C-alpha cells in the first residue's frame, strides 16, 4: 500500500542505540532525520571543522535520498541547526553545488548544542517524489 510507512536505516546499530530511524517514506513524502558528521559506529568526524561536517552530513542525506530514488531536486524542506551561525554563513555557499535547480523551504537555526558536543551542524529534510 502506498500509505504504508517505509523505514530506512542508514546506520542500523547507531540508530537503534540512539532510538531513531534515519528516514521514513509515506506515499510520495519522505521525512529524513537530522544528519550529522559521524562514522559507521556513530563517532563524530571532522571535529572542529564545520565546513567538512556540513559536507559529510550532505553526503549522508544524498545516500538516503538515493535509497528512495530521489535527488536534492526533490527536497522541499531543509532545516539547518548549527552551533556557529557565523561560520555556517561563511560556508553555506556549498549548498549551491547540491541545489542546482531550486532551493527548498526551511530554516537556519543557531542552537546551544546538538546530540554530542563535537557536532557543529545537523541538517534535516523532507522530500516529495511523485510516482
N, C-alpha and C positions, 0 to 999 in steps of 0.2 A: 504494500500500500504506500502511496506517495506521502501520506501524513505520518507514517511510522518513523520515529526518530532513528537516524543512522549515526552512531557514535564512532569517533575516530580518535585513537590514542597515538600520538607521535612517539612518546616515551612511556610505555605502559607502566613500568615499575615506578618511575618517578611520579607519574600522575596518581598511581594508587597510593603511594606514600603521602602525597600532599592532599589527596582527596578531590581530584578534579578530572575532567575529561577535556582534552585539548579542543575538540570541535564536535558539534552536533548539527546534522542536516535534517531539516523537516521540510518536505516538499521542495520548493525551489530556494529556500533560505538556509544559509549556513552561518552559524554563530561560532566564532573562534575565540577561545580563551586568550588571555594576555600571554604574549610570547616574550621571553627574556633571553639573555645570553647565557646558556648553560650547555654543559657537555652531556653525553649519553647517560651519565649517572646522576645528573642534576646539580653538579658543582658549577658555580659561577665561572664564566670565561671572560676574557678581555677586561679583567678587573682594573678599574680606574680609567678606562678608555670608552667614553660614551659613544663616540662615533662607531667603533668596532662593535660595541654591544648592540647598537641600533641595526647595523648590517647583519649581525648574527640573528637578531630577532626577525628581521625581514626574511632571512633565508629559511627559518623555521615556518614562518607564515606562508611562504611560497610552497613549501613541501605540503602543508595542509591543503592549500588551495588546489594544488595539482592532484592530490588524492581524490578530490571531488570533481576533477576535470575543469577547474577554473583557473583564472589568472588574476592579476591585480586589476585588470579591466572590469572584473565582476564585483569588486569591493564597493559597497555602498556606504559603509560607516567604518571609520578608523578613529580610535581613541588612543592617544599617546599619553602615558604617565611618565614623568621624569622627575628625578631629584635635583636636576640642574637645568632649568629652562634656558638660561643664558647660553650654556654650552649647546643645548639641543638646537636653539635657533641658529647657532653658528654652523651646524652640520645638517640641518633639515633639508637643504637643497638636494641631498641624496635622494629624497623622495621623487625628484623629477626624473630619475633614472628608472623608477619602477612604475610610476603613474605617468604613462606616456600619452594616454588619450584624454583622461579627465581625472580630477581629484574627487575622493569621496567626501561625504559629510563627516563631521566628527568634532572632537575637541582635543586640545592640548592642555594638559594639567600638570602643574608642578605639585609634587607631593612630598611629604616629610620623609617617607621611606617606602620601600617595596618589600616583598616577601623575605629577602635576605639583604643584609646591609651592603653587599657588594653590587647588587643590581642598581643600575642608574636609570634604566628605561624599561618600560613594559608597553607593548602595543597589542591592543585587541581589535578585532574586526568583525564585520558582518558582510556577507556576500549574498548576491542574488544571481542565480543562474537558471533561466527559463529553459525548459526542455525543448 
